[in-house]
Amino acid sequence: MKLAAFLLLGLGLLFAQERNGNFGIRFEPTAVLQTGAPIPFQITVHDTNHNPLPNAKVTLQIETPNHTHVKVFAAPPVDQRAQPGVYVAKPVFDIPGEWNVYVEVHRRNGRWEEMSARTIQFTVPETAQ
């Protein structure tokens, strides 16, 4: 019985392993940062060979430095044929101030799940300037 449990645990770990994708991740807002409005962030992802990375699952998370106001937004691809590796998320910042913007990229590569992430801090004013 112990051997069967050990084998099942080993198989679960084998299929659930995640590797560092070493993806290049660049992102920036394409509109003026402000509160209360969806702000498009263009996210560009490249693989280790600096080629665009299409067909990835990309999310953008925002939170204040004290870890409040946490929200996660999906970042669907813009157009995989015309702009492979380009994704857009539209977060809404509730309050003005400092915000951590965290982008996470996942891609299935054979039996491995590859993942990379990047965080940048932005200052959001109360109204557009």
C-alpha positions as CSV (number, residue, x, y, z in Angstrom):
1,M,0.0,0.0,0.0
2,K,2.8,2.4,0.9
3,L,4.5,1.7,-2.5
4,A,1.3,2.4,-4.4
5,A,0.9,5.7,-2.5
6,F,4.5,6.6,-3.2
7,L,4.1,5.9,-6.9
8,L,1.0,8.0,-7.2
9,L,2.7,10.9,-5.4
10,G,5.7,10.6,-7.7
11,L,3.5,10.6,-10.8
12,G,1.6,13.6,-9.5
13,L,4.8,15.5,-9.0
14,L,6.1,14.5,-12.4
15,F,3.1,15.9,-14.2
16,A,2.8,19.0,-12.0
17,Q,6.3,20.2,-12.3
18,E,6.9,23.8,-13.3
19,R,10.1,25.2,-14.8
20,N,11.4,28.7,-15.1
21,G,10.5,29.8,-18.6
22,N,13.2,32.5,-18.7
23,F,10.7,34.6,-20.8
24,G,11.4,38.2,-21.6
25,I,8.5,40.2,-20.3
26,R,8.0,43.9,-21.1
27,F,4.8,45.8,-20.2
28,E,3.6,49.4,-20.0
29,P,0.4,51.3,-19.9
30,T,-0.8,52.6,-23.2
31,A,-3.0,55.3,-21.6
32,V,-2.5,57.9,-18.9
33,L,-2.7,56.2,-15.4
34,Q,-5.7,57.3,-13.4
35,T,-8.2,55.8,-10.9
36,G,-11.6,54.4,-11.8
37,A,-11.0,53.6,-15.4
38,P,-9.7,50.6,-17.3
39,I,-6.1,51.3,-18.2
40,P,-4.7,49.1,-21.1
41,F,-1.3,47.6,-20.4
42,Q,0.5,46.2,-23.4
43,I,2.5,43.1,-22.5
44,T,5.1,41.7,-24.9
45,V,6.6,38.3,-24.2
46,H,9.6,36.7,-25.9
47,D,11.1,33.2,-25.4
48,T,14.7,32.5,-24.5
49,N,15.7,32.9,-28.2
50,H,14.1,36.4,-28.3
51,N,11.2,35.2,-30.5
52,P,7.7,36.3,-29.8
53,L,5.9,33.9,-27.5
54,P,2.3,33.2,-28.7
55,N,-0.2,30.9,-27.1
56,A,0.7,31.7,-23.5
57,K,-1.5,32.2,-20.6
58,V,-0.8,35.8,-19.3
59,T,-2.3,37.5,-16.3
60,L,-1.7,40.9,-14.7
61,Q,-2.1,41.5,-11.0
62,I,-2.3,44.8,-9.2
63,E,-1.9,45.5,-5.5
64,T,-0.8,48.3,-3.3
65,P,2.6,47.9,-1.5
66,N,0.8,46.9,1.7
67,H,-0.8,44.0,-0.2
68,T,-4.4,45.4,-0.3
69,H,-6.7,46.1,-3.2
70,V,-5.4,42.9,-5.0
71,K,-7.0,42.2,-8.3
72,V,-6.0,39.8,-11.1
73,F,-6.9,40.5,-14.8
74,A,-6.6,38.2,-17.8
75,A,-4.4,39.4,-20.6
76,P,-5.7,37.9,-23.8
77,P,-3.6,38.0,-27.0
78,V,-4.0,41.1,-29.2
79,D,-3.7,39.2,-32.5
80,Q,-1.6,36.1,-32.6
81,R,-1.1,36.3,-36.4
82,A,-0.3,40.0,-36.8
83,Q,1.3,40.6,-33.3
84,P,2.5,37.3,-31.9
85,G,3.6,37.5,-28.3
86,V,1.6,40.7,-27.5
87,Y,-1.2,40.6,-24.9
88,V,-3.3,43.3,-23.3
89,A,-4.8,43.5,-19.8
90,K,-7.1,46.4,-18.6
91,P,-6.7,46.8,-14.8
92,V,-8.8,49.4,-12.9
93,F,-6.9,51.1,-10.0
94,D,-9.3,51.9,-7.2
95,I,-7.3,54.5,-5.3
96,P,-4.4,56.9,-6.1
97,G,-0.9,56.1,-5.0
98,E,1.8,53.4,-5.5
99,W,0.8,50.2,-7.1
100,N,2.7,47.0,-7.8
101,V,1.9,45.6,-11.2
102,Y,2.8,41.9,-11.5
103,V,2.7,40.0,-14.8
104,E,2.8,36.2,-14.9
105,V,3.3,34.1,-18.1
106,H,2.6,30.4,-18.3
107,R,3.2,28.1,-21.3
108,R,2.9,24.4,-21.7
109,N,6.0,22.9,-23.3
110,G,5.6,19.2,-23.7
111,R,5.1,17.7,-20.2
112,W,6.5,20.9,-18.5
113,E,4.7,24.0,-17.5
114,E,7.0,27.0,-17.9
115,M,6.5,30.2,-16.0
116,S,8.1,33.6,-15.7
117,A,7.0,36.8,-13.9
118,R,8.0,40.4,-13.5
119,T,6.9,43.2,-11.2
120,I,7.1,47.0,-11.8
121,Q,5.8,49.7,-9.4
122,F,3.7,52.6,-10.8
123,T,2.3,55.7,-9.3
124,V,-1.3,56.3,-10.1
125,P,-2.6,59.9,-9.6
126,E,-6.3,60.6,-8.7
127,T,-7.2,62.0,-12.1
128,A,-5.6,62.1,-15.5
129,Q,-2.9,64.7,-15.9
